[in-house]
Amino acid sequence: MKKVIVIKMGGVASDNLTKSFFLQVDQWQKQGKKIVIIHGGGHYISEMMQRLDVPVQIQDGLRVTTEETLKITQMVLIGQVQPMITAHFQQEGFSVVGLNASCGQIITGSFLDKQALGAVGTVQEVDTELLEHLLETNHIPIIAPLGLTEAGEWLNINADHVACKVAEELQAEKLYLLTDVPGVKKENQWLKELSTHDISKLKTAKIIKGGMLPKLESAVAAIKGGVKEVHITNKIQHAGTVIKLKEAYV
């Protein structure tokens, strides 16, 4: 689907919802662009887990998801974060629809490594027909990063991975992975551009680690899947670090 821009909101989602954010979304819509939002919620999930005295375990940038952690994740994403985001959009005059895996099984997934990570999943299929219908009627889908297996088991899926798979399936022209930093840093410098080859080198040199690792791995998969460019930034008004298929040198 042409003219699609996918935005993944991370960190403290409410920090992204500024006046300038909505002005940019409005400008894109006036240019005929179709917008899809995928929201994370790691900050809010960790906060709730601490309140409930449930230990937080992170492995290679992914949250180890026990049965108890999964219930908290569902509660926070569907009951707290998504309604907050959809309400903000509606107050700004946008037509939005909040979606999670139980809405027509929009995201079908499978377990990544059940023994090591619990109910952490990976995306197998995205219901693009539903998304395209919403986009054609000028709605903004706002998607929680949860999936269902074919057997109906819930999965906690990394939001960057979900955003990249959605962008890939919709053949988006741009994907913005919003984070709490303005891009990818190397030797105290923010990089303007990276190629998929550069990312492989940075991984080998262990310059990329922690939460940035799954973000960039997902970005590479999206680029190879047909997304024209991926932006890692803290604001959609700023290009941040742009990832493209062409060669760049870092």
N, C-alpha and C positions, 0 to 999 in steps of 0.2 A: 504494500500500500504506500503510495507516494505522499510526500509532504508531512510525514509523521515525525514528531519530536517526542522522545521518551525522556522523562525526568525521574531520577531516583532521588528521593529526599532522605537524607541520613542524619545522624547525630540527633540534636534536639530539633525535631521537625518544626516546631513553632518558630524557631529562629530563622527558618527559611522563608516564612510567610510574611515578608515585608511588602510595603507599598510598591517598591521597585520590582519585586518578584512578580506581583500581579500585573503591573504595567507591561512587563516583558511578555507575559503569557497573553495578555490582551492584544499586544502588538502582533505577536505571532498569529493569533487567530484572525486578525484583520488581514493578514497576508495570505490567508487560506491554509495555514498550518493546522494539523490535528495534534492535540496534546494528550499524552498518556502519563499518569503519575503512578509510580510505585513507591510506597513509603516503607521505611524501616521502622525501628522502634527500640533499638538496643538500649539506649539510655533509659527509657521508661521501663523496659523489662528488668534491667539490672536494679533500678531503683525499687521496683515492686518486690523483687526477689530479696533484696536486703531488708525491706520492711517485714517480710514474711520469714526472715531468717533462713532462707534457702541459699546454699552456696552457689556462687557463679563460677563456672568453669569454661575457659576459652582455650581452644586448641587450634593452632594454625589459623587464627582469625575467625573461627566458627564457634558458636555457643554449643557446648555439650548439652543435649536436650533430653533430660529424663522425663518420665511421665508427668511428674510434678511441674517441671520446668515448662513442658509443653502446654499444660493447662494455664499457667501464668501467662505464657506468650500469647495464647489465643485470647485470653481475657484482656490483656493490655492492647494488643493490635486491633482487635475487632471492637472492643468495648470502650477504649479510651483514645488511642491515637487516630484511628480512621475517622470517627465522628468529629474529632477536633479539626482535622484537616478539611473534611467535607464542609463543615460549618463555616470555616474561614473562606473557602471558595464561594459558597453560596452568598455570604455577606457581601462579597465583592461582585456579585451579579453573574457568576458563571453557573452553567448547568453541569452538574456533576453526578456521578453514580459511584457509590462505594461498593467494592467487590472483594470477596474472599473466595477461597477454594470451594465453599459449599454453594456458590452461585453458578449453577450449571457446570460445576467442576472446571472452572476456568483454568486452573493449573493442575495438571496431572504430573505426579512425581514418583520417585522411587528413593529408597534409603541410600544414603551415601556410604555409610559404614556403621551399621546398627550397633555392632559390638563396641566400637570406640566412641561414637558420637551420639548414640541413641536415635531420637526421631529427627535427625537432621537429614534433609532431603536434597535432591537435585531435580531440576525440571526436565520432564520427558516430553510434555506436550502443552501447548497453549491454545485455548479456544479463540482463535483469531476471528472466527465468524461473529461471535458475540461482540468482540471489541470493535470490529469494522462497522457493525450495525450502529453501535453507540457513537462512533466517530463521525459517521455519515449524518447523524442527526445532531451533530455539533455538541455532543456531551463529552465531558472529560472523565474517563474512567480513572478511579483512584483505587489501586489494587494493594491488598495486604500480601506480604510474602509468605503465604501459607499454601501448602499443596495437599492433595489427597492422592493416595496410591489407588490403583485400580481396584484394590480390595476395600477401599474406604478408610484407610488409616491416615490420620493427620500427620503432616510433616512441617517442620520449621525449616524454611529455606532462606539462605542468605539473600538479602534484598538486592544486592548488586547482581547476583546470578539471575534472579527473576527479571530484573530490569533488562539485562543483556539479552536474555532469551526472548522476552516480549519484543524488544527492539529488532532482534534478528528475524523473528517470525513475521513482523509487520514490515520488514525491510525499511526501517526508519532511516531518515537522512541524518539525524543527529541523536545522540544519547548523552545526557548530562548525568554524571554520577556526582551528586552533591555530597560533600564531606565537610569536616571542620577545618580543613586546610586549603589554601588556594591552588593546589596542584601537587605534582610529584617533585620531590626535592632530591638533588644530588650535589654533594659537596657544598652545602649551604646556598645552593641556587635553585630557584623554582624553574623547572624545565617548561619551555613553551610548546615543544612538540616531541613526540616519541613515535617510533615505529614498533611493530610487533617484534621485530628482530632485536631492537634495543631493549625491550622489556625482558626478553629471554636472557640477555647479557646481564642486566641489572639483578635478575633473580639469582643467577649463578654466582654473582659477586656478593650476594646477600645484602644488597643495598635496599631492596624491597623486602619488607617483612611485616609481620603483624596483620592488622586489618586491611592494609593496602594490598596485601598479597592476593586474597580472593577477588578484590576489586579489579586489579589489573589482569588477572587470569581470565575473569569474566569478560573484560573489555576486549582482550585479544580474541576470544571465541566469537564475540559479537562482530568484530571487524572482519574476521575470516568468514563469518556467516552472511556478510553483505551489508552491514551497517556502515555508512560512509565515514563517519567520524565519531569518536567518543571523547567527551570533555570531562576531565576530573578537576573540579573546582568547588569553591564554597558559595558561589553566586552564579545564577544563570546569565546575568548580565556580563560576566567576565569569562573569557574563553578558557582560562586555566591552562592545564596541560592537555594538548590535543593529541589524541592517538589516531594514527592513520596507518594504512597498509604500506604506503610507500616508505622507502628507506630514509632514516634520519640518523644523525650521529650525536651521541651524548658524551 
